[in-house]
Amino acid sequence: MKQSKYTVFFTGAGVSTSAGVGDYRGPSGAWTKRKIKELELLGAQRTAEDESELTKLKAEAAREEKKARVKIDMCDAQPTPTHMAMATLIRLGLAHYVVTTNLDGIYRFLSPNMRACACAVSDKNQHA
């Protein structure tokens, strides 16, 4: 890292799930909940494939709910040791940027410099 011209961290859901923020596409995430609702609204128009997907998504969500730690609102999430380590390395000049798919804003707690360096990348316009 010391010899790197630009050290960039690329992060995703794992960094924030350890802070209690549910991941977007996980079994209890917003995407999955929305997909379940869409499939349920099809009612009698559901195909066998739709029904199979709905059953699978509901089963995964139920398993996740049983084992999930307490989930918190992403607005209340606090930085994890990973967030703090990245901020420290940036503050020391050993790293330069964070590119993340996380939209939870946890980086805002870390330092003024971190806010300038963090960049959120979203795939909200893409469909899985």
OpenMM code with the backbone's topology and positions (N, CA, C; nanometers):
from openmm import Vec3, app, unit

residues = "MET LYS GLN SER LYS TYR THR VAL PHE PHE THR GLY ALA GLY VAL SER THR SER ALA GLY VAL GLY ASP TYR ARG GLY PRO SER GLY ALA TRP THR LYS ARG LYS ILE LYS GLU LEU GLU LEU LEU GLY ALA GLN ARG THR ALA GLU ASP GLU SER GLU LEU THR LYS LEU LYS ALA GLU ALA ALA ARG GLU GLU LYS LYS ALA ARG VAL LYS ILE ASP MET CYS ASP ALA GLN PRO THR PRO THR HIS MET ALA MET ALA THR LEU ILE ARG LEU GLY LEU ALA HIS TYR VAL VAL THR THR ASN LEU ASP GLY ILE TYR ARG PHE LEU SER PRO ASN MET ARG ALA CYS ALA CYS ALA VAL SER ASP LYS ASN GLN HIS ALA".split()
positions = [
    Vec3(0.0815, -0.1189, 0.0000),
    Vec3(0.0000, 0.0000, 0.0000),
    Vec3(0.0863, 0.1259, 0.0000),
    Vec3(0.1961, 0.1202, 0.0710),
    Vec3(0.2824, 0.2383, 0.0782),
    Vec3(0.3360, 0.2774, -0.0584),
    Vec3(0.3568, 0.1807, -0.1456),
    Vec3(0.4123, 0.2093, -0.2776),
    Vec3(0.3048, 0.2361, -0.3825),
    Vec3(0.1807, 0.2181, -0.3463),
    Vec3(0.0707, 0.2377, -0.4401),
    Vec3(0.0466, 0.3862, -0.4661),
    Vec3(0.0215, 0.4191, -0.5918),
    Vec3(-0.0117, 0.5573, -0.6252),
    Vec3(-0.1530, 0.5894, -0.5756),
    Vec3(-0.2469, 0.4988, -0.5978),
    Vec3(-0.3840, 0.5146, -0.5500),
    Vec3(-0.4345, 0.3803, -0.5010),
    Vec3(-0.4614, 0.3717, -0.3734),
    Vec3(-0.5225, 0.2519, -0.3176),
    Vec3(-0.6719, 0.2789, -0.3070),
    Vec3(-0.7503, 0.1900, -0.3651),
    Vec3(-0.8948, 0.2063, -0.3686),
    Vec3(-0.9590, 0.0837, -0.3054),
    Vec3(-1.0513, 0.1068, -0.2128),
    Vec3(-1.1300, -0.0026, -0.1547),
    Vec3(-1.2596, -0.0147, -0.2332),
    Vec3(-1.2921, -0.1340, -0.2759),
    Vec3(-1.4210, -0.1622, -0.3381),
    Vec3(-1.4986, -0.2463, -0.2377),
    Vec3(-1.6114, -0.1935, -0.1908),
    Vec3(-1.6865, -0.2640, -0.0872),
    Vec3(-1.8305, -0.2860, -0.1299),
    Vec3(-1.8949, -0.3757, -0.0562),
    Vec3(-2.0350, -0.4049, -0.0817),
    Vec3(-2.1069, -0.4359, 0.0481),
    Vec3(-2.2098, -0.5144, 0.0383),
    Vec3(-2.3008, -0.5391, 0.1496),
    Vec3(-2.2330, -0.5942, 0.2749),
    Vec3(-2.1311, -0.6742, 0.2592),
    Vec3(-2.0679, -0.7360, 0.3762),
    Vec3(-2.0160, -0.6365, 0.4778),
    Vec3(-1.9713, -0.5209, 0.4324),
    Vec3(-1.9183, -0.4204, 0.5246),
    Vec3(-2.0298, -0.3660, 0.6137),
    Vec3(-2.1477, -0.3458, 0.5579),
    Vec3(-2.2570, -0.2881, 0.6363),
    Vec3(-2.3461, -0.3909, 0.7043),
    Vec3(-2.3499, -0.5139, 0.6520),
    Vec3(-2.4323, -0.6144, 0.7199),
    Vec3(-2.3782, -0.6414, 0.8597),
    Vec3(-2.2466, -0.6294, 0.8763),
    Vec3(-2.1909, -0.6494, 1.0101),
    Vec3(-2.2273, -0.5344, 1.1049),
    Vec3(-2.2796, -0.4247, 1.0488),
    Vec3(-2.3282, -0.3139, 1.1313),
    Vec3(-2.4775, -0.3289, 1.1603),
    Vec3(-2.5376, -0.4376, 1.1088),
    Vec3(-2.6796, -0.4618, 1.1328),
    Vec3(-2.7707, -0.4145, 1.0214),
    Vec3(-2.7128, -0.3635, 0.9134),
    Vec3(-2.7930, -0.3175, 0.7997),
    Vec3(-2.8198, -0.4369, 0.7094),
    Vec3(-2.9454, -0.4610, 0.6787),
    Vec3(-2.9801, -0.5713, 0.5899),
    Vec3(-2.9295, -0.5455, 0.4499),
    Vec3(-2.8851, -0.6508, 0.3807),
    Vec3(-2.8373, -0.6286, 0.2448),
    Vec3(-2.9550, -0.6244, 0.1478),
    Vec3(-2.9373, -0.5531, 0.0408),
    Vec3(-3.0432, -0.5227, -0.0544),
    Vec3(-3.1022, -0.6468, -0.1199),
    Vec3(-3.0167, -0.7367, -0.1637),
    Vec3(-3.0643, -0.8543, -0.2367),
    Vec3(-3.0686, -0.9814, -0.1525),
    Vec3(-3.0309, -0.9733, -0.0274),
    Vec3(-3.0321, -1.0917, 0.0579),
    Vec3(-3.1729, -1.1404, 0.0857),
    Vec3(-3.1850, -1.2550, 0.1521),
    Vec3(-3.3158, -1.3148, 0.1789),
    Vec3(-3.4144, -1.2237, 0.2521),
    Vec3(-3.3652, -1.1282, 0.3299),
    Vec3(-3.4573, -1.0366, 0.3985),
    Vec3(-3.4386, -0.8932, 0.3499),
    Vec3(-3.3742, -0.8775, 0.2344),
    Vec3(-3.3464, -0.7453, 0.1808),
    Vec3(-3.4640, -0.6836, 0.1074),
    Vec3(-3.4512, -0.5558, 0.0778),
    Vec3(-3.5583, -0.4793, 0.0134),
    Vec3(-3.5949, -0.5370, -0.1236),
    Vec3(-3.4962, -0.5765, -0.2021),
    Vec3(-3.5245, -0.6315, -0.3341),
    Vec3(-3.6079, -0.7576, -0.3223),
    Vec3(-3.5694, -0.8463, -0.2300),
    Vec3(-3.6409, -0.9727, -0.2127),
    Vec3(-3.7832, -0.9482, -0.1646),
    Vec3(-3.7996, -0.8585, -0.0682),
    Vec3(-3.9347, -0.8283, -0.0183),
    Vec3(-4.0227, -0.7722, -0.1297),
    Vec3(-3.9657, -0.6851, -0.2122),
    Vec3(-4.0422, -0.6278, -0.3227),
    Vec3(-4.0799, -0.7361, -0.4238),
    Vec3(-3.9859, -0.8265, -0.4526),
    Vec3(-4.0128, -0.9341, -0.5481),
    Vec3(-4.1228, -1.0268, -0.4957),
    Vec3(-4.1199, -1.0588, -0.3671),
    Vec3(-4.2253, -1.1425, -0.3070),
    Vec3(-4.3602, -1.0749, -0.3239),
    Vec3(-4.3650, -0.9458, -0.2940),
    Vec3(-4.4912, -0.8715, -0.3053),
    Vec3(-4.5413, -0.8712, -0.4503),
    Vec3(-4.4512, -0.8493, -0.5455),
    Vec3(-4.4893, -0.8502, -0.6870),
    Vec3(-4.5487, -0.9846, -0.7269),
    Vec3(-4.4828, -1.0934, -0.6846),
    Vec3(-4.5311, -1.2266, -0.7194),
    Vec3(-4.6648, -1.2566, -0.6515),
    Vec3(-4.6803, -1.2119, -0.5278),
    Vec3(-4.8079, -1.2339, -0.4577),
    Vec3(-4.9219, -1.1588, -0.5270),
    Vec3(-4.8930, -1.0394, -0.5760),
    Vec3(-4.9965, -0.9590, -0.6415),
    Vec3(-5.0442, -1.0202, -0.7735),
    Vec3(-4.9654, -1.1090, -0.8316),
    Vec3(-5.0074, -1.1753, -0.9548),
    Vec3(-5.1260, -1.2681, -0.9306),
    Vec3(-5.1389, -1.3168, -0.8074),
    Vec3(-5.2510, -1.4029, -0.7718),
    Vec3(-5.2661, -1.5201, -0.8665),
    Vec3(-5.3877, -1.5350, -0.9229),
    Vec3(-5.4191, -1.6483, -1.0099),
    Vec3(-5.3420, -1.6434, -1.1410),
    Vec3(-5.2830, -1.5293, -1.1735),
    Vec3(-5.2074, -1.5165, -1.2986),
    Vec3(-5.0637, -1.5693, -1.2853),
    Vec3(-5.0244, -1.6116, -1.1645),
    Vec3(-4.8883, -1.6644, -1.1452),
    Vec3(-4.8692, -1.7913, -1.2269),
    Vec3(-4.7554, -1.7990, -1.2911),
    Vec3(-4.7188, -1.9205, -1.3643),
    Vec3(-4.6575, -2.0191, -1.2648),
    Vec3(-4.6341, -2.1390, -1.3098),
    Vec3(-4.5685, -2.2391, -1.2244),
    Vec3(-4.4288, -2.1902, -1.1865),
    Vec3(-4.3618, -2.1250, -1.2802),
    Vec3(-4.2286, -2.0697, -1.2524),
    Vec3(-4.2365, -1.9589, -1.1469),
    Vec3(-4.3364, -1.8724, -1.1586),
    Vec3(-4.3573, -1.7663, -1.0587),
    Vec3(-4.3829, -1.8270, -0.9209),
    Vec3(-4.4667, -1.9296, -0.9185),
    Vec3(-4.5025, -1.9946, -0.7924),
    Vec3(-4.3804, -2.0575, -0.7273),
    Vec3(-4.2966, -2.1205, -0.8085),
    Vec3(-4.1741, -2.1818, -0.7578),
    Vec3(-4.0805, -2.0756, -0.7006),
    Vec3(-4.0656, -1.9645, -0.7728),
    Vec3(-3.9789, -1.8567, -0.7251),
    Vec3(-4.0340, -1.7968, -0.5958),
    Vec3(-4.1643, -1.7768, -0.5892),
    Vec3(-4.2267, -1.7213, -0.4694),
    Vec3(-4.2043, -1.8129, -0.3491),
    Vec3(-4.2246, -1.9411, -0.3677),
    Vec3(-4.2036, -2.0384, -0.2604),
    Vec3(-4.0593, -2.0354, -0.2117),
    Vec3(-3.9660, -2.0325, -0.3063),
    Vec3(-3.8236, -2.0298, -0.2723),
    Vec3(-3.7879, -1.9025, -0.1961),
    Vec3(-3.8319, -1.7867, -0.2456),
    Vec3(-3.8000, -1.6596, -0.1801),
    Vec3(-3.8582, -1.6521, -0.0391),
    Vec3(-3.9820, -1.6993, -0.0230),
    Vec3(-4.0453, -1.6985, 0.1096),
    Vec3(-3.9718, -1.7905, 0.2067),
    Vec3(-3.9295, -1.9065, 0.1588),
    Vec3(-3.8576, -2.0010, 0.2453),
    Vec3(-3.7234, -1.9422, 0.2889),
    Vec3(-3.6521, -1.8820, 0.1935),
    Vec3(-3.5234, -1.8201, 0.2274),
    Vec3(-3.5420, -1.7051, 0.3259),
    Vec3(-3.6442, -1.6242, 0.3054),
    Vec3(-3.6716, -1.5115, 0.3956),
    Vec3(-3.7048, -1.5616, 0.5355),
    Vec3(-3.7826, -1.6690, 0.5445),
    Vec3(-3.8189, -1.7244, 0.6755),
    Vec3(-3.6960, -1.7779, 0.7483),
    Vec3(-3.6090, -1.8472, 0.6750),
    Vec3(-3.4843, -1.8973, 0.7365),
    Vec3(-3.3973, -1.7816, 0.7847),
    Vec3(-3.3883, -1.6780, 0.7052),
    Vec3(-3.3056, -1.5623, 0.7404),
    Vec3(-3.3606, -1.4914, 0.8644),
    Vec3(-3.4912, -1.4769, 0.8709),
    Vec3(-3.5530, -1.4099, 0.9859),
    Vec3(-3.5229, -1.4842, 1.1159),
    Vec3(-3.5204, -1.6167, 1.1103),
    Vec3(-3.4937, -1.6966, 1.2305),
    Vec3(-3.3507, -1.6787, 1.2798),
    Vec3(-3.2559, -1.6686, 1.1859),
    Vec3(-3.1166, -1.6625, 1.2278),
    Vec3(-3.0613, -1.5203, 1.2344),
    Vec3(-3.1374, -1.4260, 1.1836),
    Vec3(-3.0858, -1.2883, 1.1744),
    Vec3(-3.0618, -1.2264, 1.3110),
    Vec3(-2.9518, -1.1525, 1.3156),
    Vec3(-2.9291, -1.0701, 1.4331),
    Vec3(-3.0284, -0.9556, 1.4251),
    Vec3(-3.0321, -0.8762, 1.5262),
    Vec3(-3.1214, -0.7612, 1.5240),
    Vec3(-3.0805, -0.6700, 1.4095),
    Vec3(-3.1757, -0.6403, 1.3224),
    Vec3(-3.1483, -0.5495, 1.2118),
    Vec3(-3.1862, -0.4088, 1.2573),
    Vec3(-3.1104, -0.3122, 1.2112),
    Vec3(-3.1377, -0.1746, 1.2481),
    Vec3(-3.1628, -0.0923, 1.1231),
    Vec3(-3.2285, 0.0189, 1.1410),
    Vec3(-3.2511, 0.1099, 1.0300),
    Vec3(-3.1165, 0.1615, 0.9827),
    Vec3(-3.0964, 0.1665, 0.8521),
    Vec3(-2.9652, 0.2068, 0.8030),
    Vec3(-2.9289, 0.3493, 0.8433),
    Vec3(-3.0272, 0.4320, 0.8734),
    Vec3(-2.9977, 0.5693, 0.9176),
    Vec3(-2.9365, 0.5709, 1.0575),
    Vec3(-2.9565, 0.4632, 1.1329),
    Vec3(-2.9034, 0.4545, 1.2690),
    Vec3(-2.7758, 0.3711, 1.2784),
    Vec3(-2.7319, 0.3164, 1.1680),
    Vec3(-2.6141, 0.2286, 1.1684),
    Vec3(-2.4879, 0.3069, 1.2030),
    Vec3(-2.4018, 0.2410, 1.2760),
    Vec3(-2.2745, 0.3005, 1.3165),
    Vec3(-2.1599, 0.2296, 1.2452),
    Vec3(-2.0489, 0.2997, 1.2245),
    Vec3(-1.9348, 0.2378, 1.1554),
    Vec3(-1.8842, 0.1125, 1.2271),
    Vec3(-1.8417, 0.0171, 1.1479),
    Vec3(-1.7837, -0.1069, 1.1993),
    Vec3(-1.6316, -0.0908, 1.2027),
    Vec3(-1.5619, -0.1868, 1.2605),
    Vec3(-1.4150, -0.1810, 1.2544),
    Vec3(-1.3620, -0.1714, 1.1103),
    Vec3(-1.4312, -0.2325, 1.0161),
    Vec3(-1.3887, -0.2249, 0.8765),
    Vec3(-1.3996, -0.0819, 0.8246),
    Vec3(-1.5135, -0.0171, 0.8511),
    Vec3(-1.5290, 0.1233, 0.8108),
    Vec3(-1.4181, 0.2088, 0.8728),
    Vec3(-1.3933, 0.1861, 1.0021),
    Vec3(-1.2939, 0.2668, 1.0730),
    Vec3(-1.1525, 0.2417, 1.0217),
    Vec3(-1.1224, 0.1167, 0.9863),
    Vec3(-0.9896, 0.0857, 0.9330),
    Vec3(-0.9679, 0.1557, 0.7993),
    Vec3(-1.0692, 0.1523, 0.7133),
    Vec3(-1.0550, 0.2211, 0.5851),
    Vec3(-1.0369, 0.3716, 0.6058),
    Vec3(-1.1141, 0.4296, 0.6959),
    Vec3(-1.1016, 0.5735, 0.7235),
    Vec3(-0.9633, 0.6069, 0.7775),
    Vec3(-0.9113, 0.5227, 0.8643),
    Vec3(-0.7777, 0.5458, 0.9207),
    Vec3(-0.6712, 0.5411, 0.8115),
    Vec3(-0.6799, 0.4416, 0.7239),
    Vec3(-0.5818, 0.4302, 0.6159),
    Vec3(-0.5895, 0.5500, 0.5204),
    Vec3(-0.7090, 0.5996, 0.4966),
    Vec3(-0.7224, 0.7190, 0.4127),
    Vec3(-0.6651, 0.8409, 0.4851),
    Vec3(-0.6973, 0.8541, 0.6122),
    Vec3(-0.6463, 0.9672, 0.6917),
    Vec3(-0.4933, 0.9677, 0.6966),
    Vec3(-0.4328, 0.8489, 0.6992),
    Vec3(-0.2874, 0.8372, 0.7026),
    Vec3(-0.2231, 0.8502, 0.5635),
    Vec3(-0.3069, 0.8608, 0.4610),
    Vec3(-0.2547, 0.8735, 0.3257),
    Vec3(-0.2121, 0.7421, 0.2630),
    Vec3(-0.2446, 0.6305, 0.3266),
    Vec3(-0.2074, 0.4994, 0.2737),
    Vec3(-0.3110, 0.4445, 0.1760),
    Vec3(-0.4292, 0.4998, 0.1803),
    Vec3(-0.5356, 0.4636, 0.0870),
    Vec3(-0.6012, 0.5936, 0.0428),
    Vec3(-0.6768, 0.5873, -0.0657),
    Vec3(-0.7243, 0.7111, -0.1233),
    Vec3(-0.8750, 0.7191, -0.1447),
    Vec3(-0.9396, 0.6096, -0.1791),
    Vec3(-1.0815, 0.6152, -0.2123),
    Vec3(-1.1547, 0.4912, -0.1623),
    Vec3(-1.2863, 0.5086, -0.1449),
    Vec3(-1.3768, 0.3968, -0.1193),
    Vec3(-1.4858, 0.4040, -0.2248),
    Vec3(-1.5023, 0.2958, -0.2981),
    Vec3(-1.6123, 0.2841, -0.3925),
    Vec3(-1.7014, 0.1741, -0.3366),
    Vec3(-1.8272, 0.2062, -0.3148),
    Vec3(-1.9159, 0.1111, -0.2485),
    Vec3(-2.0527, 0.1064, -0.3133),
    Vec3(-2.1158, -0.0091, -0.3056),
    Vec3(-2.2543, -0.0225, -0.3498),
    Vec3(-2.3497, 0.0082, -0.2352),
    Vec3(-2.2954, 0.0329, -0.1178),
    Vec3(-2.3786, 0.0595, -0.0006),
    Vec3(-2.4318, 0.2023, -0.0036),
    Vec3(-2.5599, 0.2158, 0.0184),
    Vec3(-2.6226, 0.3474, 0.0196),
    Vec3(-2.6652, 0.3871, 0.1606),
    Vec3(-2.6067, 0.3229, 0.2604),
    Vec3(-2.6486, 0.3443, 0.3988),
    Vec3(-2.5896, 0.4697, 0.4614),
    Vec3(-2.4877, 0.5271, 0.4024),
    Vec3(-2.4305, 0.6516, 0.4534),
    Vec3(-2.3439, 0.6369, 0.5770),
    Vec3(-2.3040, 0.5164, 0.6116),
    Vec3(-2.2225, 0.4977, 0.7320),
    Vec3(-2.0920, 0.5764, 0.7224),
    Vec3(-2.0404, 0.5921, 0.6030),
    Vec3(-1.9137, 0.6643, 0.5876),
    Vec3(-1.9224, 0.8087, 0.6365),
    Vec3(-2.0419, 0.8655, 0.6432),
    Vec3(-2.0576, 1.0050, 0.6864),
    Vec3(-2.0126, 1.0265, 0.8308),
    Vec3(-2.0057, 0.9200, 0.9099),
    Vec3(-1.9655, 0.9312, 1.0499),
    Vec3(-1.8145, 0.9379, 1.0694),
    Vec3(-1.7398, 0.9056, 0.9667),
    Vec3(-1.5985, 0.8790, 0.9865),
    Vec3(-1.5087, 1.0015, 0.9908),
    Vec3(-1.5168, 1.0876, 0.8933),
    Vec3(-1.4332, 1.2078, 0.8931),
    Vec3(-1.4710, 1.2929, 0.7739),
    Vec3(-1.4412, 1.4213, 0.7794),
    Vec3(-1.4699, 1.5069, 0.6635),
    Vec3(-1.3991, 1.4569, 0.5373),
    Vec3(-1.2747, 1.4107, 0.5520),
    Vec3(-1.2013, 1.3605, 0.4364),
    Vec3(-1.2679, 1.2370, 0.3765),
    Vec3(-1.3226, 1.1537, 0.4624),
    Vec3(-1.3859, 1.0314, 0.4150),
    Vec3(-1.5083, 1.0640, 0.3308),
    Vec3(-1.5837, 1.1643, 0.3715),
    Vec3(-1.7019, 1.2010, 0.2939),
    Vec3(-1.6626, 1.2387, 0.1511),
    Vec3(-1.5513, 1.3054, 0.1371),
    Vec3(-1.5073, 1.3470, 0.0042),
    Vec3(-1.4585, 1.2283, -0.0771),
    Vec3(-1.4137, 1.1255, -0.0116),
    Vec3(-1.3549, 1.0114, -0.0817),
    Vec3(-1.4535, 0.8980, -0.1073),
    Vec3(-1.5606, 0.8904, -0.0299),
    Vec3(-1.6551, 0.7805, -0.0468),
    Vec3(-1.7460, 0.8076, -0.1660),
    Vec3(-1.7740, 0.7041, -0.2401),
    Vec3(-1.8587, 0.7159, -0.3582),
    Vec3(-1.9511, 0.5951, -0.3593),
    Vec3(-2.0809, 0.6164, -0.3639),
    Vec3(-2.1757, 0.5056, -0.3666),
    Vec3(-2.2136, 0.4748, -0.5111),
    Vec3(-2.2132, 0.3486, -0.5445),
    Vec3(-2.2510, 0.3030, -0.6774),
    Vec3(-2.3743, 0.2163, -0.6620),
    Vec3(-2.4803, 0.2487, -0.7331),
    Vec3(-2.6054, 0.1752, -0.7192),
    Vec3(-2.6418, 0.1069, -0.8495),
    Vec3(-2.7066, -0.0082, -0.8366),
    Vec3(-2.7582, -0.0761, -0.9551),
    Vec3(-2.9102, -0.0698, -0.9566),
    Vec3(-2.9679, 0.0343, -0.8971),
    Vec3(-3.1127, 0.0422, -0.8821),
    Vec3(-3.1866, 0.0410, -1.0139),
    Vec3(-3.1216, 0.0763, -1.1238),
    Vec3(-3.1876, 0.0764, -1.2534),
    Vec3(-3.1687, -0.0546, -1.3282),
    Vec3(-3.0976, -0.1477, -1.2664),
    Vec3(-3.0773, -0.2767, -1.3305),
    Vec3(-3.1693, -0.3787, -1.2654),
    Vec3(-3.2081, -0.4761, -1.3388),
    Vec3(-3.2977, -0.5807, -1.2870),
    Vec3(-3.2233, -0.7126, -1.2834),
    Vec3(-3.2440, -0.7855, -1.1747),
    Vec3(-3.1758, -0.9141, -1.1624),
    Vec3(-3.2524, -1.0214, -1.2355),
] * unit.nanometer
topology = app.Topology()
chain = topology.addChain("A")
for resn in residues:
    res = topology.addResidue(resn, chain)
    for name in ("N", "CA", "C"):
        topology.addAtom(name, app.Element.getBySymbol(name[0]), res)
